[in-house]
Amino acid sequence: MLLSPSFFRHPSPVLSAPTRYLLSDFHALGQRYDVHYSLPEGDGGEDDPCLMQGHISEHRLAHGFSLVNSDVQAFHTYRADSLDMPDLTLALVLQGQASITYTRTQPLQPGACITALCGDGRPMSALHRGGAHLRGLNLSLRRPQDVGEEALAELIEARLRGHGSALSCWALPAHLLAGIEDMLSGRWQGTLQHLLCQGLSLQLLSHGLASFDSLPAPSPGLCPRDRLMLERVREHLHQQPGDEHDLNELARLACMSSSSLRSKFRALYGETVFGYLRNRRLDQARQLLEQGWQIQQAAHHVGYRHASNFATAFRQRFGHAPRETA
């Protein structure tokens, strides 16, 4: 969840009454920390709707890191646009689902982590569905200079130099998941809990930074105009996944040749043009199924003419058949 850690000053006791977080609370937060919160599906006619209820707590850690733990029931689908990103962010989903849009759109299932490097000030968006129980962690570092330990600061700065703004997605190791669940179980309090948070956060950081080792370095041939044109194509595919898309038409939209579009899109987003489109279609289809759409109806809406082809692609992406989501 894209929540500014400074808003949550103290860890919430496990057994305390859940807190109600209104939309106005988050608007006030956004004004202070340059995060824009919105309700893409509307507010149901409420003047100041309760966005979520539960516990959100923060731990200030050594080396300038902040760890935010969220355990809430979301009542509305909401979007958070972080316009002033920390240089390093790790987000982990323990329960529920989220969708991150940064250098690409990345769905997050339970057990999935993302590591985001911000080298050029670009924003990040996160979409969370209403009616879901959301549990997750967010570890952030504003600047490597805040670390205070030369070797660790240089390690983070090297990733920023090598990748600029980049997003990696990786699976949480089972032993680390078990440690995090134990930390959040409620049996650890005070200094002992803080020590656990510190140790587990360093493990998360190690895995998160290592996840970039398998990513290719960004192409030095992408000028700002290329990035702008490629983002125009990506946004077009994101907003219109169910339409018929032709590579030559997309190339004209990007004001470049089709071969340049193919190579530069992959260099920037880490996947092919039509690989991105396929994943976007499947992500939207899953959201529609969760809202009660019929399988064939959802398949046709996102551009699949044959339900069998849709079912095969869905299973390859999510590991289960569409009927297990519907």
SULBELJO-V59736 format. One record per pair of residues at least 12 apart in sequence whose ideal C-beta (glycine too) atoms are under 6 Angstrom apart, sorted by the first residue. I is the first residue (numbers start at 1). J is the second residue. Records with the same first field share a line. If there is no record, write none. Layout:
I = J / J
This chain:
1 = 70 / 136
2 = 80 / 82 / 126
3 = 68
4 = 29 / 33
5 = 58 / 66 / 68
7 = 29
8 = 56 / 57 / 58
11 = 57
12 = 55 / 57
14 = 186
18 = 53 / 54
20 = 50 / 53
21 = 51 / 52
22 = 48 / 50
23 = 48 / 49 / 51
24 = 48
34 = 83 / 84
35 = 80 / 82
36 = 81
37 = 80
38 = 79
39 = 76 / 78
40 = 79
41 = 77
49 = 76
50 = 75
51 = 76 / 78
52 = 72 / 74
53 = 73
54 = 71 / 72 / 73
55 = 71
56 = 70
57 = 69
59 = 197
61 = 198 / 201
63 = 147
64 = 141 / 146 / 147
65 = 141 / 201
66 = 140
67 = 139 / 197 / 201
68 = 138
69 = 137
70 = 136
71 = 135
72 = 134
73 = 133
74 = 128 / 130 / 132 / 134
75 = 130
76 = 130
77 = 129 / 130
78 = 128
79 = 127
80 = 126
81 = 123 / 125
82 = 123 / 124
83 = 123
85 = 118 / 124
86 = 140 / 141 / 142
87 = 118 / 143
88 = 141 / 156
89 = 116 / 140
90 = 115 / 139 / 204 / 208
91 = 114 / 138
92 = 113 / 136 / 137
93 = 108 / 110 / 112 / 136
94 = 135 / 136
95 = 110 / 133 / 135
96 = 132 / 133 / 134
98 = 126 / 128
99 = 127
100 = 114 / 126
101 = 125
102 = 116 / 124 / 167
103 = 167
104 = 269
106 = 169
107 = 283
111 = 172
113 = 170 / 172
114 = 169
115 = 168 / 208 / 211
116 = 167
117 = 159 / 160 / 163 / 166
118 = 165
119 = 160 / 164 / 165
120 = 165
122 = 165
139 = 201 / 204
144 = 156 / 157
159 = 209 / 212
162 = 217
163 = 212
164 = 218
168 = 211 / 212 / 215
170 = 211
176 = 203
179 = 200
180 = 200
183 = 196 / 200
219 = 267
222 = 268
226 = 264
229 = 254 / 255
230 = 264 / 265 / 268
233 = 250 / 253 / 254
237 = 277
238 = 280
241 = 280 / 281 / 284 / 302
242 = 301 / 302 / 303
281 = 302 / 303
282 = 314 / 317
284 = 302
285 = 298 / 302
286 = 325
289 = 325 / 326
295 = 322 / 326
